[in-house]
Amino acid sequence: VAPGVTKPGSVADAPISQVDLFPTLAELCDINAPKNLQGQSLVPLLKDPNAKSRGWALTQVVRGGGGLGRPTVTRDVGSEGAPFFGYTLRTPRWRYTEWDEGRPGRELYDHAGDPKELKNLAEESAQASTVAELSLQLREAAKQTFPPSGETPKIQPGVWAPNLLTP
């Protein structure tokens, strides 16, 4: 909700991500956001909840390597050994996750019929085409977050606080 922008009672169903907050607030405050931000302004959705959006949100989690002070337990994936990334793509209907490019596991939940994510559909043959489509979409989305080298940054212990003003 943004005063003077959002229509009262309107709801946008488009998935959004926290990386969208900075560009949105910058636009609402009429200030220039840094050019290297990965998010998109949500002002069009605030003005019109039916406006075209990216259509998905991407999140990344690190699992394993418990000594790094990160979460070490998931529903479907073990946590022992070296740390690894998991990416999740959320669309209006689906949440699809690949852990370490799918090697230790995948998850697929249909929010139309299972909003509490109680049944993982990733290995069901009836969902094979959905898994293939979302896997491709997830990998393309994740590539957009990589540095120009295209290499996955190494996981490093400690807290990393990005400087968004002078990266």
C-alpha positions in Angstrom: 0.0 0.0 0.0 1.3 3.4 -0.9 -0.8 6.5 0.1 -2.2 8.3 -2.9 -1.0 5.5 -5.2 -2.8 2.3 -4.3 -6.6 1.9 -5.0 -8.3 1.1 -1.7 -9.2 -2.6 -1.3 -7.1 -3.7 -4.3 -4.9 -6.8 -4.1 -2.1 -7.8 -6.5 -1.6 -11.5 -6.9 1.8 -11.2 -8.5 4.7 -12.8 -6.6 7.2 -10.2 -5.5 10.6 -10.3 -3.8 12.4 -8.3 -1.1 14.8 -7.1 -3.8 11.9 -5.2 -5.2 11.5 -3.0 -2.1 14.4 -0.6 -2.6 13.5 0.2 -6.3 9.9 0.7 -5.2 10.7 3.0 -2.4 13.2 4.9 -4.5 10.5 5.6 -7.1 7.9 6.5 -4.6 10.3 9.0 -3.0 11.3 10.3 -6.5 15.0 9.5 -6.0 17.4 7.7 -8.3 18.1 4.1 -7.4 21.5 2.6 -8.2 21.6 1.1 -11.7 22.9 -2.2 -10.5 19.8 -3.2 -8.4 18.3 -6.5 -9.4 14.8 -5.7 -8.2 12.0 -4.0 -10.0 9.8 -1.2 -8.9 6.4 -2.3 -7.8 4.8 1.1 -8.4 3.0 -0.2 -11.5 1.4 -3.0 -9.4 0.5 -0.5 -6.6 -1.3 1.7 -9.2 -3.0 -1.3 -11.0 -3.0 -4.7 -9.4 -3.5 -6.3 -12.8 -0.4 -4.7 -14.3 2.1 -7.0 -16.0 4.9 -8.0 -13.6 7.9 -10.3 -13.8 5.5 -13.1 -12.8 7.8 -14.9 -10.4 10.0 -14.3 -7.3 13.3 -16.0 -6.8 14.9 -16.8 -3.4 18.1 -18.4 -2.4 19.0 -20.3 0.7 22.2 -22.0 1.9 22.0 -25.4 3.6 24.5 -27.7 5.2 27.9 -26.8 6.7 26.3 -26.1 10.1 29.5 -24.4 11.4 28.6 -21.4 9.2 25.8 -20.4 11.5 23.2 -20.9 8.9 20.0 -23.0 9.0 20.8 -26.7 8.8 17.4 -28.4 8.6 14.8 -28.5 5.8 11.7 -30.6 5.3 13.1 -32.8 2.5 16.8 -32.3 2.3 19.5 -33.4 4.7 21.9 -30.9 6.1 25.2 -32.8 6.7 28.4 -32.0 4.7 29.5 -29.0 2.8 27.2 -26.0 2.3 25.1 -25.8 -0.9 22.6 -23.4 -2.4 19.0 -24.0 -3.0 16.9 -21.8 -5.3 13.2 -21.4 -5.1 11.0 -20.0 -7.8 7.5 -18.8 -6.8 4.9 -18.2 -9.4 1.2 -17.4 -8.8 0.5 -21.1 -8.7 3.7 -23.0 -7.9 6.7 -23.1 -5.6 9.5 -25.0 -7.1 12.9 -25.6 -5.4 16.1 -27.2 -6.5 18.7 -27.9 -4.0 22.3 -27.8 -5.4 20.9 -28.0 -9.0 18.6 -30.8 -8.0 21.2 -33.3 -6.9 20.1 -33.6 -3.2 16.4 -33.0 -4.1 13.7 -31.0 -5.6 10.4 -29.7 -4.2 7.2 -28.7 -6.1 4.1 -27.5 -4.4 0.8 -26.5 -6.0 -0.6 -23.5 -4.1 -3.9 -23.8 -5.9 -4.7 -27.1 -4.1 -2.1 -27.2 -1.4 -1.4 -23.7 0.0 0.3 -25.2 3.2 2.8 -27.2 1.0 2.0 -30.5 2.6 2.6 -32.7 -0.6 5.8 -32.5 -2.6 4.8 -33.2 -6.2 8.3 -33.0 -7.7 8.8 -36.7 -8.3 5.2 -37.4 -9.6 5.2 -38.4 -13.3 2.1 -36.3 -13.8 4.1 -33.2 -12.9 7.1 -34.0 -15.1 6.4 -31.2 -17.7 5.7 -28.7 -14.9 9.0 -29.6 -13.2 10.9 -29.3 -16.5 9.3 -25.9 -17.3 9.9 -24.5 -13.8 13.4 -25.9 -13.6 14.3 -24.0 -16.8 12.6 -20.9 -15.6 14.4 -21.1 -12.3 17.8 -21.6 -13.9 17.3 -18.6 -16.2 16.2 -16.5 -13.3 19.1 -17.5 -11.1 21.6 -16.7 -13.9 20.4 -13.1 -13.7 21.6 -12.9 -10.1 25.2 -14.0 -10.9 28.1 -11.6 -11.2 29.3 -10.8 -14.7 31.8 -13.8 -14.6 28.8 -16.2 -14.4 30.5 -18.1 -11.6 28.7 -18.9 -8.3 30.3 -16.9 -5.6 32.1 -19.0 -2.9 30.2 -19.4 0.4 32.1 -17.6 3.1 31.7 -17.7 6.8 30.4 -14.6 8.7 27.9 -12.0 7.8 28.0 -10.2 4.5 26.4 -6.8 4.4 26.2 -5.4 0.9 26.8 -1.7 0.2 24.0 -0.8 -2.1 25.0 2.8 -2.5 28.6 2.3 -3.8 28.9 -1.4 -4.9 
